[in-house]
Amino acid sequence: MKRGSDGTKTNRKRESSGSIKKWNIGRKNDTTIFIGRVFRDWKFAQNTCLTLAEHEDPAIRANAILGLVYMARNKRILEKNLVKPVILRELKENTDYQWRIQDAIDDIATFLKWKIVNV
């Protein structure tokens, strides 16, 4: 628990997951990277990034994949059965950020020793 500006206890996970749909695009972009780097609860962070990987904005989806890279680098854990299909779909469909997603695939494969086929 952390204390808010008014001195009351706050729960970052609850705040994040409860208000994520209300956030503006800039905040969502920043948040995916922040969550992947900072949150200790890797499963919550992974699931938040996977949720944002379904967003309509291709930049947010690409940054959600980048958040997964930070988790792979820092936590050395992701659920392959959940993550791999999402990143492969984004590689195929998110043509605006294909370069970033390919870099993410290469990094995840390196950090987690996964074999991920490039499309």
GIWOQUI-V25289 format. One record per helix or strand. SS is the DSSP state (hx for helix, st for strand). FROM is the first residue (numbers start at 1). LEN is the number of residues. If there is no record, write none. Layout:
BEGIN
SS_FROM_LEN / SS_FROM_LEN
END
This chain:
BEGIN
st_2_2 / st_9_2 / hx_12_11 / hx_25_14 / hx_42_11 / hx_58_17 / hx_80_14 / hx_95_18
END
